[in-house]
Amino acid sequence: MLPDGPERERPEATPPESTASGELERLRARVRDLEARSASLRTLFDNLPIGLFSMEDPARGTIDEANPALARMLGLPSREAVLRMNAAATYADPKERQETFARYLADPEFRRTGVCKFETVRLRQDTGRPFPVIITLYATFDAEGRIVRFDCAMEDLTERQRAERSFAASEERFRGIFESAVVGVALTDMNGRLTRANPAFCRMLERPEAELVGRHCDELLAEGEAPLLGPTPGPGGAQHIPATERAFAARDRGKVWGYAAVSWLADAEGRPFQAAVIVQDITAHKRLEDEMVRMQRLESLAVLAGGIAHDFNNFLAAILGNVSLALLRPDQPNAEYLTATRDAALRAREVTQQLLTFARGGEPVKQAASLLELARESAAFCLRGTGIAVDFVASEPAPLAEVDPGQLAQVFNNLFINAREALPGGGRIEVRVDAVEVGAGDPRPLHAGPYVRVAVCDGGEGIPVEHLDRIFEPYFTTKQRGSGLGLASVYAIVKRHGGHVEARSEPGVGATFIVYLPATATPVANRTDAAAEPRAPRRSGRILAMDDEPSMRQVLHAMLTEAGYEAEVVSDGARALGAWQVARALGRPFALVILDLTVQEGLGGEATMRRLRELDPEVRAIVSSGYAENPVLASHAAHGFAAVVVKPYTYAQLLAAIDEVLHPPPPRAAGGAAP
C-alpha cells in the first residue's frame, strides 16, 4: 500500500448500507451480463454448422447436450432425439469407442492439454450408412485427474473427402476438361495477355489459339466495351469478378456476346499470379431474344392485319354481292364499269386472303389452281422495280395442283424475295413448272402419285454447303437482318399441302428451290366469272341464312330472293335456331341453312350447326366465312356441313354452292363415262 501523505486525500467514509446496495447492483449487472452472454453462446451453439455435444459422465457415455447440426449429421429429426443416446451407438463399429477412449487416456499430451483430435466413422441412424468424421474432444479433469466431462465437436468429412478426391482427379483431368469444355476458357498472365485459350474460346472468336496467345484480353472485346480484367488485385484482394454480359469481336460473325467471368488464381500466400477468363457464348440466345421482340411486333401486326382484313372482307362481300346482282340486269347501262368494279373487288379479295393467311396461318382451304399463274402474280409483286427478269418455262397445258392460293402466294413470295436478295445487282430468275409422277419407293418423302413440280432458280452466289441442311430451320439465317422465318414458313405450308420442298446449290453458280405439290385434274374455277353475271333459272324453296354483318344480311337476302328462294336472314345462332324450330312447327321447314362461321356476339356457325343436328340430323347446311384459316372450312364435312362458300363471293358462286347441296349432279354410272 502507498503511505498516506499530505498530497494524497483520504476517501470519505461510506455508509455500510450504501456499500451493500452498490455491491448488490454490481452483482445484478454481472448476472444480466452473464445471462446475455449465455443466450448469445446458446444461439451460437444451436446455429453452428458443425456437430457439438457434451457428455457429463464420460464413463456412462450418454450424450447430455447436443446442437441441431449433430442431429442432422446423424440422420435424426431433432436435437432432442440425440439426448440420452449412448455415444457408442453413433459409431459404425461400437468397439472403436472403447479402443479410442483407452488410446487417448494413455496419451501424455492429452492428459496435459485435455484436447485430442482423431478421425473415425460414424453411423447415420436413419439409413444405417457410415460416414467419415473428424472429432475434436475437450476433456475436463477434476482435482484427482479424473475425466468428469467431455465436450466434443464433430465435422462431417464426406464433402471434404469428396472435394479432395475431386481435386486430385481434376489435376489429372485438367487438360481434357480445358480442351473439351463447351464454354470458352482463356488464361492470362498478370498483364492480361493470353497464355492459353481452349477450343471453345477459339471457336467463339473464330481465331486459332496461336493467333490469340500474346494478345491482351481487352483487345478481343468489341469497340466501346469496358476493360475485362480491371485492376490487378493485391494479396487478399478480390479474386473473382462475377459474370457479366460482354460483346466480343469475332473474325467473321462480327459482334458476338458472352457471359464473361474472371477468376484470379493465387498462390499459397494469397498472391495472384494468373487470371482465368471464362466465357459462355450467348450469341444465339441474344439473337433469339431480339427475334422474340421482332416476333412480338410481328404478332401485333398480324392481329391488326387480321382484324382489318376480316372487316374489309365483309365490306368486299357486300360490294361484290351487290355488283354481281346489278350485273344480272341485261340492259344495265353501266355494265362495263360494274364489271371492272367486280374484277377489282375479286383481286382485293385475294389480297385480303393473303393478309388473313399471314395473320392466322392454319390448315389450307384447297382448290384447283395453276401454280404457273400464282408464280407469275407473286413474281410481278415481289420483283417490281428490281431490274430482275423472270423466265417462265411450263409444259403444255400447264399442270394444276390442289392448293390454298393464299398460302401458296406466301410460298412464292418468300422464294422470290430469297432470289431477289441473291441478286442485289439484278439478273435473271428461271421458273420451271412441269408435271411429274412419283412412284413407290421414291427417296423423296411423298406418297406415290402425280405432282406439279415448280423450280425457282437464281444465278446468285449460292448457299454454302454447310448451311444447306439447315436453311428450312426456324430462325436459322445467315443474313444480318434476316428473321430466319421465310423459308421455314415455305417448308411448313408445303408440308401442310402434302408436298415437299428441297434446295440445291452450287457456290458461285446459284441456288434452286424445288416445290412438289399434289396434282389435280379438277378444272380451275373462273375467278372473275363472265363479263356479265348469268341469269340462272328461277328456283324455289325456303333458305335460312345467318350473318352478323348488317350489310351482308341485306345482300344475302337480295341474292336469295333474286334466285327465287324465300329467304329469312338472322344475325346470330340463337335466332337461327329459333327460326328453324318455328318453321318446322308451322310445317314450312327450310330446305337449307347458310351459317356464318364467326360472329362477334352470340352463337357462331359451328356451335349453331351442332345444335341444329341435334334438332334435325338430316339438316343441310353451307358454312360461310372470311377466315379461311379456320379448320372447319378445311374439313367442313366432318362438322356436318355439305359445302363451303368463302367470303367475299359473287351471286353465281353462292348459287353454285347452293346447287351443290340442293341439286347435286347425278352420279356416274359404274364403269361409264361422265354424261
matplotlib code that plots the C-alpha trace (Angstrom):
import matplotlib.pyplot as plt

x = [0.0, 1.1, 1.8, -0.6, 0.8, -0.3, -0.7, -3.0, -6.5, -8.3, -11.6, -14.6, -16.2, -19.1, -22.1, -22.3, -25.9, -24.7, -21.8, -24.0, -26.6, -23.9, -22.4, -25.8, -26.4, -23.0, -23.8, -27.1, -25.5, -22.9, -25.7, -27.5, -24.3, -23.7, -27.3, -26.8, -23.6, -25.1, -28.0, -25.5, -23.5, -26.6, -27.6, -24.1, -24.2, -27.5, -26.5, -23.0, -22.9, -20.6, -22.0, -21.5, -22.3, -21.4, -21.2, -21.3, -20.4, -17.9, -17.8, -21.6, -21.1, -24.6, -25.0, -26.4, -26.3, -26.2, -26.9, -29.2, -26.3, -25.3, -28.9, -28.7, -25.4, -26.7, -30.0, -32.2, -35.2, -34.1, -31.5, -33.9, -33.6, -29.9, -30.1, -29.6, -28.3, -25.2, -22.3, -21.2, -24.4, -23.2, -20.0, -20.1, -18.0, -19.1, -15.9, -14.0, -15.1, -13.5, -10.3, -10.2, -11.0, -8.2, -5.8, -6.2, -6.3, -2.8, -1.6, 0.5, -0.2, -3.9, -3.5, -1.7, -3.9, -7.2, -7.6, -7.3, -8.4, -9.0, -10.8, -13.4, -16.5, -20.0, -23.3, -26.4, -29.4, -32.0, -30.2, -27.6, -24.9, -21.4, -19.8, -16.3, -15.9, -13.2, -13.7, -12.2, -12.5, -12.1, -11.9, -12.5, -10.5, -11.2, -8.6, -7.6, -7.1, -10.3, -12.2, -15.5, -16.8, -16.3, -17.2, -16.9, -17.0, -17.8, -17.3, -18.6, -15.7, -17.8, -17.8, -14.2, -13.0, -15.1, -13.6, -10.1, -10.7, -12.2, -9.3, -6.8, -8.8, -9.2, -5.4, -5.3, -8.3, -7.5, -6.1, -9.0, -11.6, -9.8, -9.7, -13.2, -15.1, -18.2, -17.5, -14.6, -11.7, -8.6, -5.6, -3.7, -0.6, -0.5, -0.5, -3.7, -2.1, -3.4, -1.2, -3.7, -7.1, -9.3, -11.0, -14.4, -12.9, -11.2, -14.4, -16.3, -13.8, -13.2, -9.4, -6.7, -5.0, -1.7, -3.3, -4.8, -1.8, 0.1, -2.8, -4.3, -7.7, -9.3, -8.2, -10.7, -13.7, -16.0, -15.5, -16.7, -16.6, -15.1, -11.9, -12.5, -9.9, -10.0, -7.2, -4.9, -5.8, -3.2, -2.7, -6.1, -7.9, -10.9, -10.1, -13.3, -15.2, -18.8, -20.1, -21.4, -22.6, -19.9, -19.6, -16.6, -15.2, -15.3, -13.4, -16.4, -19.5, -18.7, -20.1, -20.7, -21.9, -20.8, -21.2, -17.7, -16.3, -12.8, -11.1, -7.6, -5.6, -3.5, -0.5, -0.4, 0.4, -2.7, -0.7, -2.5, -0.3, -2.8, -6.3, -8.8, -11.3, -14.4, -16.9, -20.2, -21.3, -24.8, -24.9, -27.7, -29.6, -29.2, -30.3, -33.2, -34.2, -34.0, -36.1, -38.7, -39.0, -39.4, -41.9, -44.0, -44.1, -45.0, -47.7, -49.2, -49.1, -50.7, -53.6, -54.0, -53.8, -56.2, -58.8, -58.5, -58.7, -61.7, -63.6, -62.5, -63.6, -67.1, -67.2, -66.0, -68.6, -71.3, -69.8, -69.2, -72.7, -74.4, -72.3, -73.0, -76.7, -76.5, -74.8, -77.8, -79.7, -79.2, -80.0, -77.6, -76.1, -73.0, -72.2, -68.6, -67.9, -69.7, -67.6, -64.4, -65.6, -66.4, -63.0, -61.2, -63.1, -62.1, -58.5, -58.9, -60.4, -57.2, -55.2, -57.3, -57.0, -53.2, -53.4, -55.6, -53.2, -50.3, -52.2, -53.6, -52.0, -53.9, -55.0, -55.2, -58.6, -57.7, -59.0, -57.7, -55.2, -52.5, -49.1, -47.7, -50.3, -49.7, -45.9, -46.4, -48.5, -46.0, -43.0, -44.8, -45.5, -42.0, -39.7, -41.2, -38.5, -35.6, -34.1, -34.5, -36.1, -38.1, -38.2, -41.2, -41.0, -44.0, -45.3, -48.5, -51.0, -49.8, -50.5, -52.9, -52.5, -54.9, -53.8, -54.8, -54.0, -53.4, -50.9, -49.2, -48.8, -46.8, -44.6, -43.8, -43.4, -40.7, -38.9, -38.8, -37.7, -34.9, -33.9, -34.1, -31.6, -29.3, -29.2, -28.6, -27.3, -30.1, -30.1, -32.4, -34.6, -35.9, -39.2, -39.9, -43.4, -44.0, -45.9, -44.0, -45.1, -43.7, -43.5, -43.4, -40.0, -39.1, -36.5, -38.5, -41.0, -44.0, -46.9, -46.9, -49.0, -49.0, -47.4, -46.7, -43.1, -42.1, -38.4, -37.2, -33.6, -31.4, -27.9, -26.6, -23.6, -25.4, -25.7, -22.7, -22.7, -22.5, -25.8, -27.8, -29.2, -30.3, -32.0, -35.5, -35.0, -36.9, -34.7, -31.7, -30.3, -27.0, -28.4, -27.5, -31.2, -33.0, -35.6, -35.0, -38.7, -39.2, -38.0, -39.4, -42.9, -42.3, -41.5, -44.5, -47.0, -45.8, -45.9, -49.4, -50.4, -48.9, -46.0, -42.2, -39.6, -35.9, -32.9, -29.9, -27.0, -23.5, -21.4, -20.8, -23.5, -26.7, -29.5, -32.6, -35.7, -37.9, -41.5, -43.7, -47.4, -50.2, -51.6, -55.4, -57.5, -60.2, -60.5, -59.7, -62.9, -63.3, -62.1, -63.9, -66.9, -68.1, -68.4, -72.0, -73.5, -75.5, -79.2, -79.9, -83.2, -85.7, -85.6, -88.0, -87.8, -87.0, -83.5, -82.4, -79.2, -77.2, -74.6, -73.7, -72.8, -75.9, -74.7, -74.1, -77.6, -79.0, -77.1, -77.7, -81.5, -81.3, -79.3, -81.6, -84.7, -83.4, -82.8, -86.4, -85.9, -88.0, -85.3, -85.1, -81.8, -80.9, -77.9, -76.8, -77.1, -79.8, -82.1, -81.3, -82.2, -85.5, -86.4, -85.6, -87.8, -90.7, -90.6, -90.7, -93.6, -95.6, -94.9, -92.8, -89.3, -86.2, -84.5, -81.1, -79.3, -76.3, -74.2, -71.5, -68.7, -67.6, -69.9, -68.9, -71.5, -73.7, -73.6, -71.3, -71.8, -70.0, -71.9, -75.2, -74.6, -74.2, -77.5, -79.2, -78.0, -79.5, -82.8, -82.7, -79.9, -80.7, -80.2, -78.4, -76.1, -73.4, -70.7, -69.5, -66.6, -63.9, -61.5, -60.0, -57.6, -60.4, -60.1, -63.9, -63.5, -60.8, -62.8, -66.4, -67.9, -66.6, -68.6, -71.8, -71.6, -72.4, -70.5, -68.4, -68.6, -65.7, -66.4, -66.5, -68.4, -70.5, -74.1, -73.0, -70.6, -73.4, -75.8, -73.2, -72.7, -76.5, -76.9, -74.1, -76.2, -79.8, -79.3, -76.2, -75.3, -76.4, -73.7, -71.7, -72.7, -70.3, -67.5, -69.2, -68.1, -69.4, -72.5]
y = [0.0, 3.6, 5.6, 8.4, 11.8, 15.4, 15.2, 12.2, 12.7, 10.2, 9.0, 9.9, 7.2, 5.4, 4.2, 0.4, 0.4, 2.3, -0.1, -3.2, -1.6, -0.8, -4.2, -5.8, -3.7, -4.7, -8.3, -7.9, -6.3, -9.1, -11.6, -9.8, -9.7, -13.4, -14.3, -12.2, -14.0, -17.3, -16.6, -15.5, -18.6, -20.7, -19.1, -19.8, -23.3, -24.0, -22.5, -23.7, -26.0, -28.5, -31.0, -30.2, -32.4, -32.9, -35.9, -35.1, -38.7, -40.0, -43.4, -43.8, -42.5, -40.8, -37.6, -34.9, -31.9, -31.5, -29.0, -29.4, -29.9, -33.1, -34.4, -33.7, -35.4, -38.5, -38.5, -37.8, -35.5, -33.1, -32.5, -33.9, -37.3, -37.2, -36.5, -39.6, -41.5, -43.6, -42.3, -45.8, -46.2, -43.5, -45.4, -47.6, -50.0, -49.7, -51.3, -48.4, -46.1, -48.2, -48.5, -44.8, -44.0, -46.2, -44.8, -41.1, -41.9, -43.3, -40.3, -37.9, -34.9, -35.5, -35.8, -32.5, -30.4, -32.3, -31.9, -34.5, -34.8, -38.0, -39.3, -42.0, -43.3, -42.6, -44.1, -42.4, -43.6, -43.2, -45.0, -47.1, -45.7, -44.9, -41.5, -40.2, -37.5, -35.7, -35.4, -32.7, -33.7, -31.4, -33.1, -31.6, -33.2, -33.0, -32.4, -36.0, -36.1, -38.0, -37.1, -35.7, -34.2, -34.4, -31.6, -32.6, -31.1, -33.4, -32.3, -34.4, -35.2, -36.6, -33.4, -32.7, -36.1, -35.9, -32.5, -33.8, -36.8, -34.4, -32.0, -34.9, -36.2, -32.7, -32.3, -35.4, -34.4, -30.7, -30.9, -32.9, -30.6, -27.5, -28.8, -30.2, -27.6, -26.2, -22.8, -20.7, -20.6, -18.5, -18.0, -14.7, -13.5, -10.7, -8.1, -9.5, -11.1, -14.6, -17.6, -20.3, -20.5, -23.6, -24.7, -23.3, -19.8, -20.0, -21.1, -18.2, -15.7, -17.7, -17.5, -20.2, -20.3, -19.3, -16.0, -15.3, -16.1, -12.9, -10.5, -8.5, -9.9, -6.4, -6.3, -9.2, -7.1, -5.2, -1.5, 0.5, -2.3, -1.6, -3.4, -7.1, -7.7, -4.4, -3.5, -6.4, -7.4, -7.4, -10.2, -11.0, -8.7, -9.6, -12.8, -13.1, -10.8, -12.1, -12.9, -10.0, -9.8, -8.6, -8.1, -9.6, -9.2, -12.4, -12.6, -13.4, -13.1, -9.6, -8.8, -11.9, -11.9, -13.9, -14.1, -13.4, -14.1, -13.6, -15.5, -14.6, -17.7, -17.1, -19.0, -20.4, -16.9, -15.4, -13.6, -13.7, -15.0, -15.8, -14.9, -17.4, -15.8, -17.9, -17.0, -18.7, -17.9, -16.4, -15.1, -17.4, -16.6, -12.8, -13.1, -15.3, -12.5, -9.9, -12.3, -12.7, -8.9, -8.8, -11.7, -9.9, -6.9, -9.2, -10.9, -7.4, -6.6, -9.9, -9.2, -5.8, -7.2, -10.0, -7.6, -5.2, -8.0, -9.6, -6.3, -5.4, -8.9, -8.2, -4.8, -6.5, -9.2, -6.6, -4.7, -7.9, -9.2, -6.0, -5.6, -9.2, -8.6, -5.4, -7.3, -9.6, -6.8, -7.3, -3.7, -2.4, 0.8, 0.8, -2.9, -2.2, -0.1, -2.6, -5.5, -3.6, -2.9, -6.6, -7.7, -5.2, -6.5, -10.1, -9.0, -7.2, -10.4, -12.3, -9.6, -9.9, -13.7, -13.3, -10.9, -13.4, -16.2, -14.1, -13.2, -16.6, -19.4, -22.6, -25.5, -24.9, -24.5, -26.2, -25.7, -26.4, -23.7, -23.0, -22.8, -21.1, -18.3, -18.0, -17.8, -15.1, -13.0, -13.3, -12.5, -9.4, -8.3, -9.1, -8.1, -4.9, -2.2, -4.6, -4.9, -8.7, -10.5, -13.8, -16.6, -18.9, -22.3, -24.6, -27.8, -27.5, -27.5, -26.1, -28.7, -27.9, -28.5, -28.8, -25.8, -22.9, -20.0, -17.5, -19.8, -20.7, -17.0, -16.8, -19.7, -18.0, -14.6, -16.0, -17.8, -14.7, -12.5, -15.0, -15.0, -11.2, -10.9, -13.3, -10.9, -7.5, -6.1, -7.5, -10.6, -13.4, -15.9, -19.0, -20.6, -24.1, -25.7, -29.3, -32.5, -35.4, -38.9, -40.1, -43.8, -46.2, -46.3, -42.8, -41.3, -38.1, -38.1, -38.2, -40.6, -42.2, -40.3, -37.2, -34.0, -30.5, -29.5, -25.9, -25.0, -21.4, -20.9, -17.8, -17.1, -15.7, -16.7, -19.9, -21.4, -22.7, -26.5, -26.4, -24.3, -26.3, -28.8, -26.0, -23.4, -24.6, -24.5, -21.8, -18.8, -20.0, -17.2, -16.0, -12.5, -9.6, -8.5, -11.8, -13.3, -16.9, -17.5, -17.1, -20.5, -22.1, -20.9, -22.2, -25.6, -25.6, -24.5, -27.1, -29.9, -28.9, -29.4, -32.9, -31.7, -31.4, -28.7, -29.1, -26.8, -27.4, -25.1, -24.8, -22.0, -19.3, -20.7, -20.1, -21.8, -23.8, -24.3, -27.2, -27.5, -30.6, -30.3, -32.9, -32.5, -32.5, -33.0, -30.7, -27.6, -24.2, -22.3, -19.0, -16.5, -13.5, -15.1, -14.0, -10.4, -10.3, -12.5, -15.2, -15.2, -18.6, -20.3, -19.4, -21.6, -22.3, -23.3, -21.7, -20.9, -19.6, -17.5, -16.2, -13.4, -10.8, -8.1, -6.0, -5.2, -9.0, -9.8, -7.3, -8.6, -12.2, -11.6, -9.8, -12.7, -15.4, -13.5, -12.8, -16.5, -17.2, -18.5, -17.5, -16.2, -15.4, -13.8, -13.5, -12.1, -14.9, -18.6, -18.3, -16.5, -19.1, -22.0, -20.2, -19.6, -23.2, -24.5, -22.2, -23.1, -26.8, -26.3, -24.4, -27.2, -24.9, -26.2, -24.7, -26.7, -25.2, -23.1, -20.8, -20.2, -17.5, -19.3, -16.4, -13.8, -11.1, -11.9, -15.0, -18.5, -18.9, -21.2, -24.2, -24.2, -23.5, -26.4, -28.8, -27.7, -27.9, -31.5, -32.4, -31.0, -32.5, -34.9, -34.5, -30.7, -29.5, -26.6, -24.4, -22.8, -19.3, -17.3, -14.8, -16.6, -19.1, -20.4, -21.9, -25.7, -26.1, -24.8, -27.3, -30.2, -28.9, -32.4, -33.6, -30.8, -31.6, -29.0, -30.0, -27.2, -24.1, -20.6, -18.2, -14.5, -12.4, -14.3, -13.4, -14.2, -17.0, -18.5, -18.5, -20.2, -22.8, -23.7, -24.0, -26.1, -28.4, -29.1, -29.0, -30.0, -32.2, -33.7, -37.3, -39.9, -41.5, -45.0, -47.7, -48.0, -45.5, -42.1, -38.8, -37.6]
z = [0.0, -0.7, 2.5, 3.4, 2.6, 2.5, -1.3, -1.0, 0.1, 2.2, 0.8, 2.8, 4.8, 3.0, 5.0, 5.2, 3.7, 0.6, 0.1, 0.3, -2.1, -4.7, -4.5, -5.0, -8.1, -9.5, -8.9, -10.6, -13.6, -13.7, -13.7, -16.5, -18.5, -17.9, -18.9, -22.1, -22.9, -22.1, -24.5, -27.2, -26.7, -26.9, -30.2, -31.5, -30.2, -31.9, -35.2, -35.8, -38.9, -37.1, -34.6, -30.9, -28.0, -24.3, -22.0, -18.3, -17.4, -19.9, -18.3, -18.9, -22.4, -22.8, -24.7, -22.4, -24.7, -28.5, -31.2, -34.2, -36.6, -34.8, -35.2, -38.9, -39.3, -37.5, -39.5, -36.5, -36.6, -33.8, -31.1, -28.5, -30.3, -29.7, -25.9, -23.6, -26.6, -26.0, -28.0, -28.8, -30.9, -33.2, -34.1, -37.2, -35.1, -31.4, -30.2, -31.7, -28.9, -26.2, -28.2, -28.9, -25.2, -24.0, -26.5, -25.6, -21.9, -22.3, -24.3, -22.1, -24.3, -23.9, -20.2, -20.2, -22.5, -22.3, -26.1, -28.8, -32.5, -34.4, -37.5, -37.2, -38.9, -37.5, -38.5, -39.8, -37.7, -40.5, -43.3, -41.4, -43.7, -42.3, -42.9, -42.1, -39.4, -37.5, -33.8, -31.6, -28.0, -25.0, -21.6, -18.1, -15.2, -11.5, -8.9, -8.9, -12.7, -13.4, -16.5, -15.4, -18.7, -22.5, -24.9, -28.5, -31.9, -34.9, -38.5, -41.4, -43.7, -46.5, -48.6, -47.8, -48.8, -51.9, -52.7, -52.1, -54.4, -57.0, -56.7, -57.1, -60.1, -61.6, -61.7, -63.9, -66.0, -66.3, -69.8, -71.1, -69.4, -70.7, -74.2, -74.3, -72.3, -74.1, -72.6, -73.6, -71.2, -71.5, -69.2, -68.9, -67.2, -64.7, -67.5, -69.0, -72.0, -73.1, -72.4, -73.2, -75.0, -75.2, -78.5, -77.4, -76.8, -80.2, -81.9, -80.4, -81.7, -84.9, -84.4, -83.8, -80.4, -81.9, -83.0, -79.6, -77.4, -76.5, -77.2, -74.4, -73.5, -73.8, -77.5, -78.0, -76.9, -79.2, -79.6, -76.6, -74.1, -70.6, -69.7, -68.8, -66.0, -64.1, -61.7, -60.6, -57.0, -54.3, -51.8, -50.1, -52.5, -54.7, -56.5, -58.6, -61.0, -61.4, -64.9, -66.9, -70.4, -72.8, -76.5, -78.3, -81.8, -83.9, -87.2, -89.5, -87.5, -86.3, -82.8, -80.6, -77.0, -74.0, -70.2, -69.1, -65.6, -64.3, -61.6, -60.3, -59.3, -56.2, -54.7, -51.1, -49.7, -51.5, -54.2, -57.6, -60.4, -63.2, -64.4, -65.9, -68.2, -68.6, -71.3, -72.2, -75.8, -75.6, -79.2, -80.3, -77.1, -77.7, -81.3, -80.2, -77.7, -80.5, -82.7, -80.0, -79.8, -83.5, -83.4, -80.7, -83.0, -85.9, -83.8, -83.0, -86.7, -87.5, -85.1, -86.7, -90.2, -89.4, -87.9, -90.8, -93.4, -91.8, -91.7, -95.2, -96.3, -95.0, -96.9, -100.0, -99.7, -99.6, -102.6, -104.6, -103.9, -104.9, -108.0, -109.1, -108.6, -110.7, -113.5, -113.7, -115.5, -119.2, -120.0, -117.4, -119.0, -116.7, -117.2, -118.3, -115.1, -112.9, -114.4, -113.7, -110.2, -109.7, -111.1, -108.8, -105.8, -106.7, -106.8, -103.5, -102.1, -103.0, -101.1, -98.0, -98.1, -98.2, -95.2, -93.3, -94.2, -92.9, -89.8, -88.9, -90.8, -90.4, -92.5, -96.2, -97.9, -101.2, -104.7, -108.1, -109.2, -111.7, -110.0, -113.1, -112.7, -109.0, -109.6, -112.2, -109.9, -107.0, -109.3, -110.5, -106.9, -105.4, -108.2, -109.4, -109.9, -109.1, -112.6, -112.3, -115.3, -114.9, -117.5, -117.1, -118.7, -118.4, -120.0, -122.1, -120.8, -117.5, -114.8, -112.0, -108.2, -105.3, -103.1, -101.0, -103.3, -100.4, -98.7, -102.0, -102.6, -99.4, -100.6, -103.9, -102.3, -99.9, -102.7, -105.0, -102.1, -101.4, -105.0, -105.2, -102.2, -104.0, -107.0, -105.4, -108.7, -110.9, -113.1, -114.2, -112.4, -114.2, -113.1, -114.4, -114.0, -115.1, -114.2, -112.6, -111.4, -108.0, -107.8, -104.8, -103.2, -104.3, -101.9, -101.6, -98.6, -100.9, -101.5, -104.9, -107.4, -109.8, -108.6, -110.0, -109.7, -109.5, -109.6, -108.9, -110.0, -109.4, -110.6, -107.3, -105.2, -104.0, -100.5, -98.6, -98.4, -94.6, -94.4, -97.0, -94.4, -92.1, -94.3, -93.5, -89.8, -87.9, -87.0, -89.0, -91.1, -92.5, -93.2, -90.9, -90.7, -91.5, -89.3, -90.4, -90.8, -94.5, -95.7, -92.5, -93.4, -97.0, -95.6, -93.2, -95.8, -98.4, -95.8, -94.8, -98.5, -98.6, -100.7, -100.4, -100.8, -101.3, -102.1, -104.3, -104.7, -106.1, -104.7, -107.3, -109.7, -107.8, -105.8, -106.9, -104.8, -105.9, -104.7, -105.2, -104.7, -105.4, -108.9, -109.7, -112.8, -111.5, -113.7, -112.3, -111.3, -113.2, -110.7, -112.2, -113.8, -117.2, -118.4, -117.0, -114.3, -116.0, -115.1, -113.6, -113.9, -111.2, -108.1, -105.3, -101.6, -98.3, -97.1, -93.7, -93.6, -90.6, -90.6, -88.0, -90.6, -91.5, -95.0, -95.6, -94.3, -96.8, -99.8, -98.8, -98.7, -102.1, -103.7, -102.4, -103.4, -106.8, -107.3, -106.4, -102.9, -99.9, -97.6, -93.9, -92.7, -89.0, -87.1, -84.8, -84.0, -81.3, -83.7, -86.4, -84.0, -83.2, -86.8, -87.7, -84.9, -85.8, -89.4, -88.6, -86.2, -88.9, -91.4, -93.6, -92.9, -94.5, -97.3, -96.4, -93.9, -94.6, -91.4, -90.9, -89.0, -86.9, -85.2, -82.8, -80.2, -79.6, -81.1, -84.2, -87.1, -85.7, -82.4, -84.2, -86.5, -83.6, -82.1, -85.4, -85.9, -82.5, -83.7, -87.2, -88.0, -91.8, -91.8, -94.9, -94.4, -96.0, -93.9, -94.9, -93.5, -94.4, -92.0, -94.5, -91.8, -89.7, -89.7, -90.1, -93.7, -94.5, -93.1, -93.3, -93.9, -90.6, -88.9, -90.7, -93.5, -97.1, -98.8, -98.3, -99.7, -98.7, -98.4, -100.4, -103.1, -106.1, -106.8, -109.2, -106.6, -103.9, -106.3, -107.2, -103.6, -103.1, -106.2, -104.9, -101.9, -103.2, -106.8, -106.9, -110.4, -110.9, -110.0, -112.8, -114.0, -112.8, -115.4, -117.7, -118.8, -117.5, -119.3]

ax = plt.figure().add_subplot(projection="3d")
ax.plot(x, y, z, "-o")
ax.set_aspect("equal")
plt.show()
